[in-house]
């Protein structure tokens, strides 16, 4: 008798296209050097409020910074025009993955810092705000806030000044929703992205410094540090998860059946320990599917004795 213990899994590989990536190591160092390099722009290119630093964080080579020096306006931004057309690509899901931190102020001035999303017309759609107000002041708004263009919401999660953290954002431009986490701790999930009447598309990603006191009354010497930034569009299988069924024939051979999906390749894999998976079963690949149908695979090679586990691994068709 042959012994089979099927484990029927869907493993769907998401494909991501990088829209932009930098660790700032190829930027010239010094004050006013963040803007003007690699497509970045700013409304302040002379005060030193934005810079590329070579030795600010010893463990890293170079980082970008925004703040510290007296700026030229209440709001200082450094922005990158991504110009991503999700309608043309039919990929509305975008991930923003960045490592950043807020260095605290040594004065009684403490300011706000933002990561903001603008559309292609330059309209602000939404932001994540890092409010550096003194947490010991009654009614302080210190912490991380979500803003949808018209309203603000406390995420109930604070940051630690002087500490780098990983901010990960998933944005769905089609459903007008987004999610974010800090080091795996959720800030918000599937919340409304923007509440404005402006077109929802991905134009600019901006880092911003907003003074708590109107210019030129004063500024804090706090500043934002950005160590890395990656922006990706994500292509996912648009079809719902598929179900794999199984049956045994008169010879006790196992047959797997499942629906295929156009644009994806399927591979039946097996394992004897749930750790190492093999692709060596004869006739177990189903490539370049041009129409959806139900396919079957029968394993006539299973030995007598040890358990054998199975899964169907789905991946996007290679061009």
Secondary structure, DSSP 4 states (H G I P E B T S, - for coil): -B-------EEEPPEEEEEEEE-STTSPPEET-STTSTTEEES-SSSSSEEEESSSSTTSS-EEEEESS--SSSEEEEEEEEEE-HHHHT--EEEEEEEEEEEPPSSS---EEEEEEE-TTS-EEEEEEEE---TTSTT---EEEEE-SS-EEE-S----TT--EEEEEEEETTTTEEEEEETTEEEEEEEE---SSS---EEEEEEEEE-SS-TTS---S-EEEEEEEEEEEEE---SPPP--EEEE-TT--EEEEEE--TTEEEEEEEESSSSS-B--STT-EE-S--S--EEEEEE--PPBSS--EEEEEEEEPP-
